[in-house]
Amino acid sequence: MDKLIQHLDLICSYEPYKYIISNAEKKNEKFSRIVITLKNDDYQVEKFSEDKVFHEKLLKNDLKQYLLSTVENQYKQLNAWNEDFEFMIRISKKGKCSFSKVINKNGQAVAMDHNRKKNYILPEGTRIEPLVDMGIFTQSGSVVNAMYDKYKQINRFIEIIDDSIKDLEIEKFTIIDFGCGKSYFTFVLYYYFTVIRKIDVHIIGLDLKLDVITKCNATAKKYGYDQLHFELGDINGFQCNFPVDMVITLHACDTATDYALFNAIEWNAEMIFSVPCCQHELNAQIESNKLSLLTRYGIIKERTAALMTDAIRGNLLEYCGYKTQLLEFIDFDHTPKNILIRAMKKNIPRATKTKCLEEVTNIIREFNLRPRLYELLRDNNYLE
């Protein structure tokens, strides 16, 4: 069940224009297949019986639940397509759920046939100052052709955040962005909250470079972003004496991500969004007698250590009371550093927490690891 939900969440995040549900669980199932096609902002469902086709409308907000209930209870296979990829979920006779994603070679042509235009949260044709200054938008608000991938990446991140807050009743919101740099993403985030969502947001950007902070504060003043300001601050040492709703850390290098996550836990932040970078720590530690195959070859060792790093972080966040997902942030073709950690404060069952911590201690013991986030939590009495 959890695997199926995870795979469906990933597929739906790519907003496919077509889904096909097939391979019925029971031979006497009324419909041999179900085709779901994007029509404007909602979906058209076609159910194929032996001699008839039944049509119905499906609201976009109901899509995930419809897919979950249908695939889980009645069918063994789901295929989906967007412009770039074809996705497939298959459920075996024993209930094992498998997932695949391949390049959709006919994606652009099919999408044109359906006259589909992607409705991005940051719409083309709207003058958004940070995107103009980044060189992504022209002065008139059109996307620069060479920057279209970057435009999609920024929208993808905003979509993930939007998916997390859209059903919440929010009047005021406080965000801390660790290691903000001068990428302008913080400005885009402020635009999203204030202009698109009409939320009274206060964002603090932290960076270690004084010239970057000075320039960013000047830019915020130029845009008229009154509740966005930047401070000189270390991820490890920043003191916070006010409630924090969201912590963001994009490409914080190596253990800087661990300190950011630990601070978010300490502040009891409601939401955490982290795109880790340069996971070197465990690569220097990892060794195993029983599973030495994973450490024998340099490139395998490096990737194994990086994946272990983020898996451990995910489990520790779950243990600390966060419903955590590891999502594909952007396509692997653009960068191998494409994992985003999304953690939402939830009531996690005690049994789930116990299992998460056991899994971490098992992998630490087997590979002789000393993960920084684990040590921070242990030394500050978060781990039992």
C-alpha positions as CSV (number, residue, x, y, z in Angstrom):
1,M,0.0,0.0,0.0
2,D,2.7,2.5,1.0
3,K,4.7,1.6,-2.2
4,L,1.7,2.1,-4.4
5,I,0.9,5.5,-2.8
6,Q,4.6,6.6,-3.2
7,H,4.6,5.6,-6.9
8,L,1.3,7.3,-7.6
9,D,2.5,10.5,-5.8
10,L,5.5,10.5,-8.1
11,I,3.6,9.9,-11.3
12,C,0.9,12.5,-10.5
13,S,3.6,15.1,-9.7
14,Y,4.6,14.9,-13.4
15,E,0.9,15.7,-14.4
16,P,0.5,13.1,-17.2
17,Y,-2.0,13.8,-19.9
18,K,-3.1,10.2,-20.1
19,Y,-3.5,7.2,-17.8
20,I,-4.5,3.6,-18.7
21,I,-5.6,1.2,-16.0
22,S,-5.7,-2.4,-17.1
23,N,-5.1,-6.1,-16.2
24,A,-8.1,-6.7,-14.1
25,E,-7.7,-8.6,-10.8
26,K,-10.9,-10.7,-11.5
27,K,-11.8,-12.3,-14.8
28,N,-15.4,-11.2,-14.5
29,E,-14.5,-7.5,-13.9
30,K,-17.0,-5.3,-15.7
31,F,-14.4,-3.1,-17.5
32,S,-11.4,-4.5,-19.3
33,R,-9.5,-1.2,-19.1
34,I,-10.0,2.4,-18.0
35,V,-8.6,5.4,-19.9
36,I,-8.2,8.7,-18.2
37,T,-7.4,11.7,-20.4
38,L,-6.6,15.3,-19.4
39,K,-9.3,17.7,-20.8
40,N,-8.7,21.3,-20.0
41,D,-8.2,21.4,-16.2
42,D,-9.9,18.1,-15.3
43,Y,-10.0,14.6,-16.7
44,Q,-12.3,12.5,-18.9
45,V,-12.7,8.8,-17.8
46,E,-13.6,6.2,-20.4
47,K,-14.5,2.7,-19.1
48,F,-14.4,0.0,-21.7
49,S,-16.6,-3.1,-21.3
50,E,-17.0,-5.9,-23.8
51,D,-19.3,-3.9,-26.1
52,K,-19.7,-0.4,-24.6
53,V,-17.8,2.6,-23.5
54,F,-18.9,4.6,-20.5
55,H,-17.9,8.2,-19.9
56,E,-17.6,10.3,-16.8
57,K,-15.8,13.4,-15.6
58,L,-13.1,13.3,-13.0
59,L,-12.1,16.5,-11.1
60,K,-8.3,17.1,-10.9
61,N,-8.3,17.1,-7.1
62,D,-9.9,13.6,-7.1
63,L,-7.5,12.0,-9.4
64,K,-5.0,10.5,-6.9
65,Q,-7.7,8.9,-4.8
66,Y,-9.4,7.5,-7.9
67,L,-6.2,6.0,-9.1
68,L,-5.4,4.6,-5.7
69,S,-8.7,3.0,-5.0
70,T,-9.1,1.6,-8.5
71,V,-5.6,0.1,-8.9
72,E,-5.4,-1.2,-5.3
73,N,-8.7,-3.1,-5.4
74,Q,-9.4,-4.0,-9.0
75,Y,-6.5,-3.9,-11.4
76,K,-2.8,-4.9,-11.6
77,Q,-1.4,-2.4,-14.0
78,L,-1.3,1.4,-14.6
79,N,0.5,3.2,-17.4
80,A,0.8,7.0,-17.7
81,W,2.4,9.4,-20.1
82,N,3.5,13.0,-20.1
83,E,5.6,14.9,-22.7
84,D,8.8,13.4,-21.4
85,F,8.2,10.0,-19.8
86,E,6.1,6.9,-19.8
87,F,5.4,5.5,-16.3
88,M,4.2,2.0,-15.3
89,I,3.1,0.4,-12.1
90,R,2.5,-3.4,-12.0
91,I,1.2,-5.4,-9.1
92,S,2.2,-9.1,-9.0
93,K,0.0,-12.0,-7.9
94,K,1.7,-11.8,-4.5
95,G,0.9,-8.1,-4.2
96,K,4.4,-6.8,-4.9
97,C,4.3,-3.3,-6.4
98,S,6.9,-2.5,-9.1
99,F,7.5,0.8,-10.9
100,S,9.3,2.0,-14.0
101,K,9.9,5.2,-15.9
102,V,11.3,5.5,-19.4
103,I,11.7,8.2,-22.0
104,N,8.4,8.9,-23.9
105,K,9.8,9.2,-27.5
106,N,6.4,10.2,-28.8
107,G,5.5,12.5,-26.0
108,Q,5.7,15.9,-27.7
109,A,3.6,14.7,-30.7
110,V,0.9,13.2,-28.5
111,A,0.7,16.2,-26.3
112,M,0.2,18.4,-29.4
113,D,-2.5,16.1,-30.6
114,H,-4.4,16.8,-27.3
115,N,-3.7,20.6,-27.7
116,R,-2.4,20.5,-24.2
117,K,-0.7,23.5,-22.7
118,K,1.0,23.1,-19.3
119,N,-0.6,25.3,-16.7
120,Y,2.4,26.3,-14.7
121,I,2.0,28.0,-11.3
122,L,4.4,30.7,-12.4
123,P,2.6,31.4,-15.7
124,E,4.4,32.5,-18.9
125,G,3.2,35.9,-20.0
126,T,3.3,37.4,-16.5
127,R,6.2,39.7,-15.7
128,I,7.8,38.2,-12.7
129,E,10.8,40.4,-11.8
130,P,13.1,37.7,-10.3
131,L,12.6,35.5,-13.4
132,V,13.4,38.5,-15.6
133,D,16.6,39.2,-13.7
134,M,17.6,35.5,-13.8
135,G,17.3,35.6,-17.6
136,I,14.5,33.1,-17.6
137,F,11.8,35.5,-18.7
138,T,12.0,38.3,-21.3
139,Q,10.9,41.8,-20.3
140,S,7.4,40.9,-21.6
141,G,7.2,37.7,-19.5
142,S,8.0,35.1,-22.2
143,V,10.3,32.2,-21.4
144,V,13.7,32.4,-23.0
145,N,14.0,29.3,-25.1
146,A,17.4,28.3,-23.8
147,M,16.1,28.7,-20.2
148,Y,13.0,26.5,-20.5
149,D,14.5,23.6,-18.5
150,K,15.4,26.0,-15.7
151,Y,11.8,27.5,-15.9
152,K,10.4,24.0,-15.5
153,Q,12.7,23.2,-12.6
154,I,11.7,26.3,-10.6
155,N,8.0,25.5,-11.3
156,R,8.5,22.0,-10.2
157,F,9.8,23.1,-6.8
158,I,7.0,25.6,-6.4
159,E,4.5,22.9,-7.4
160,I,5.8,20.6,-4.6
161,I,5.4,23.4,-2.1
162,D,2.0,24.3,-3.4
163,D,0.9,20.7,-3.1
164,S,1.9,20.8,0.5
165,I,0.0,24.0,1.5
166,K,-2.9,24.4,-0.9
167,D,-5.4,22.7,1.4
168,L,-4.3,24.5,4.6
169,E,-5.9,27.7,6.0
170,I,-2.9,30.0,6.3
171,E,-2.9,33.7,7.1
172,K,0.6,34.2,8.2
173,F,3.7,32.1,7.4
174,T,7.4,32.2,8.4
175,I,10.1,30.6,6.3
176,I,13.8,30.3,6.8
177,D,15.9,29.6,3.7
178,F,19.4,28.3,4.7
179,G,22.2,28.9,2.3
180,C,20.1,31.0,0.0
181,G,23.0,32.3,-2.1
182,K,22.0,34.7,-5.0
183,S,20.0,32.2,-7.1
184,Y,16.8,34.4,-6.8
185,F,14.8,31.3,-5.9
186,T,14.0,33.0,-2.5
187,F,12.5,35.9,-4.4
188,V,10.4,33.6,-6.6
189,L,9.1,31.9,-3.4
190,Y,8.2,35.3,-1.9
191,Y,6.3,36.2,-5.1
192,Y,4.4,32.9,-5.0
193,F,3.3,33.3,-1.4
194,T,2.4,37.0,-1.6
195,V,1.1,37.4,-5.2
196,I,-0.3,34.0,-6.1
197,R,-1.4,32.6,-2.7
198,K,-2.1,36.0,-1.1
199,I,-0.4,34.8,2.2
200,D,1.2,37.2,4.6
201,V,4.7,35.6,4.5
202,H,7.9,36.5,6.3
203,I,11.0,35.0,4.7
204,I,14.6,35.1,6.1
205,G,17.4,34.1,3.8
206,L,20.7,33.1,5.4
207,D,24.1,32.9,3.8
208,L,27.8,33.1,4.9
209,K,28.9,35.7,2.3
210,L,28.4,39.4,3.3
211,D,28.5,40.6,-0.3
212,V,25.7,38.2,-1.2
213,I,23.6,39.3,1.8
214,T,24.1,43.0,0.9
215,K,23.1,42.5,-2.7
216,C,20.0,40.4,-1.9
217,N,18.7,42.9,0.6
218,A,19.1,45.6,-2.0
219,T,17.3,43.5,-4.5
220,A,14.4,42.8,-2.1
221,K,14.1,46.6,-1.6
222,K,14.1,47.1,-5.3
223,Y,11.2,44.7,-5.8
224,G,9.3,46.1,-2.8
225,Y,9.4,42.8,-1.0
226,D,9.1,44.3,2.5
227,Q,8.9,41.1,4.5
228,L,11.9,39.4,2.8
229,H,15.3,40.0,4.3
230,F,18.6,38.4,4.4
231,E,21.1,37.9,7.2
232,L,24.6,36.7,7.6
233,G,24.2,33.4,9.3
234,D,25.7,29.9,9.7
235,I,23.4,27.0,9.3
236,N,24.9,25.5,12.4
237,G,24.7,28.5,14.7
238,F,21.6,30.6,13.7
239,Q,19.4,31.4,16.7
240,C,15.7,31.6,16.3
241,N,13.4,32.9,19.0
242,F,10.1,32.9,17.0
243,P,7.9,30.2,15.5
244,V,9.1,28.8,12.1
245,D,6.6,27.2,9.7
246,M,8.9,26.1,6.9
247,V,12.6,25.5,6.5
248,I,14.2,25.3,3.1
249,T,17.7,24.2,2.2
250,L,18.7,23.9,-1.4
251,H,22.0,22.3,-2.3
252,A,23.5,22.8,1.2
253,C,26.8,21.0,0.9
254,D,27.5,17.7,2.7
255,T,26.7,18.0,6.5
256,A,25.3,21.5,6.2
257,T,22.1,19.8,5.2
258,D,22.2,17.8,8.5
259,Y,22.6,21.0,10.6
260,A,19.7,22.6,8.7
261,L,17.5,19.5,9.3
262,F,18.5,19.4,12.9
263,N,17.6,23.1,13.4
264,A,14.3,22.6,11.7
265,I,13.5,19.7,14.1
266,E,14.7,21.9,17.1
267,W,12.3,24.7,16.0
268,N,9.5,22.2,15.5
269,A,9.0,23.5,12.0
270,E,5.8,22.3,10.3
271,M,7.4,21.7,6.9
272,I,10.9,21.0,5.6
273,F,12.0,21.0,2.0
274,S,15.7,20.0,1.4
275,V,17.6,19.3,-1.8
276,P,20.9,17.8,-0.5
277,C,24.2,18.2,-2.2
278,C,27.7,16.7,-2.1
279,Q,27.1,13.8,0.4
280,H,30.8,13.2,1.1
281,E,30.6,12.3,4.8
282,L,29.5,8.6,4.6
283,N,31.6,8.0,1.5
284,A,34.7,8.4,3.7
285,Q,33.3,6.1,6.4
286,I,31.5,3.3,4.6
287,E,32.9,-0.2,4.9
288,S,31.4,-3.6,5.4
289,N,32.6,-7.2,5.6
290,K,29.3,-8.9,4.6
291,L,28.3,-6.4,1.9
292,S,31.7,-5.3,0.6
293,L,30.4,-5.5,-3.0
294,L,28.8,-2.1,-2.4
295,T,32.1,-0.6,-1.4
296,R,34.5,-2.3,-3.8
297,Y,34.0,0.0,-6.8
298,G,34.5,3.7,-6.4
299,I,31.5,4.9,-8.3
300,I,29.2,2.4,-6.7
301,K,30.6,3.2,-3.3
302,E,30.0,6.9,-3.9
303,R,26.4,6.5,-5.1
304,T,25.6,4.0,-2.4
305,A,26.9,6.3,0.3
306,A,24.9,9.3,-1.1
307,L,21.7,7.3,-1.2
308,M,22.3,5.9,2.3
309,T,22.8,9.5,3.5
310,D,19.4,10.7,2.3
311,A,17.6,7.4,3.3
312,I,19.0,7.8,6.9
313,R,17.9,11.5,6.9
314,G,14.4,10.5,5.8
315,N,14.1,7.8,8.5
316,L,15.4,10.1,11.2
317,L,12.9,12.8,10.2
318,E,10.1,10.2,10.4
319,Y,11.3,9.2,13.9
320,C,11.2,12.9,14.9
321,G,7.5,13.2,13.9
322,Y,7.6,14.1,10.2
323,K,5.8,12.3,7.4
324,T,8.7,12.2,5.0
325,Q,9.0,11.6,1.3
326,L,12.1,11.4,-1.0
327,L,11.0,12.8,-4.3
328,E,12.7,13.2,-7.7
329,F,13.1,17.0,-7.9
330,I,14.3,17.3,-11.5
331,D,15.1,14.9,-14.2
332,F,18.3,12.8,-13.8
333,D,19.4,14.0,-17.2
334,H,19.9,17.5,-15.8
335,T,21.8,16.5,-12.6
336,P,22.3,13.3,-10.6
337,K,21.6,15.4,-7.4
338,N,17.9,15.3,-7.9
339,I,16.5,14.1,-4.6
340,L,14.2,16.4,-2.7
341,I,13.3,15.6,0.9
342,R,9.8,16.7,1.8
343,A,8.9,16.4,5.5
344,M,5.6,17.4,7.0
345,K,4.8,17.5,10.8
346,K,2.4,14.7,11.5
347,N,1.3,12.3,14.2
348,I,3.6,9.3,13.3
349,P,2.6,6.0,15.0
350,R,5.0,4.8,17.7
351,A,5.6,1.5,15.8
352,T,6.6,3.4,12.7
353,K,9.1,5.5,14.6
354,T,10.6,2.5,16.2
355,K,11.0,0.7,12.9
356,C,12.6,3.8,11.3
357,L,15.2,4.1,14.1
358,E,15.9,0.4,14.0
359,E,16.6,0.5,10.3
360,V,19.0,3.4,10.8
361,T,20.9,1.7,13.6
362,N,21.1,-1.5,11.5
363,I,22.7,0.2,8.6
364,I,25.0,2.2,10.9
365,R,26.2,-1.0,12.5
366,E,26.6,-2.9,9.2
367,F,28.6,-0.2,7.4
368,N,30.4,1.4,10.4
369,L,28.8,4.8,9.8
370,R,28.6,8.0,11.9
371,P,25.9,10.1,10.2
372,R,26.0,13.7,11.4
373,L,22.2,14.1,11.8
374,Y,22.1,10.9,13.9
375,E,24.9,12.2,16.2
376,L,23.2,15.6,16.5
377,L,19.9,14.0,17.5
378,R,21.6,11.5,19.9
379,D,23.8,14.1,21.6
380,N,20.7,16.4,22.2
381,N,18.6,13.5,23.6
382,Y,16.2,13.1,20.7
383,L,16.9,9.4,20.3
384,E,15.7,6.8,22.9
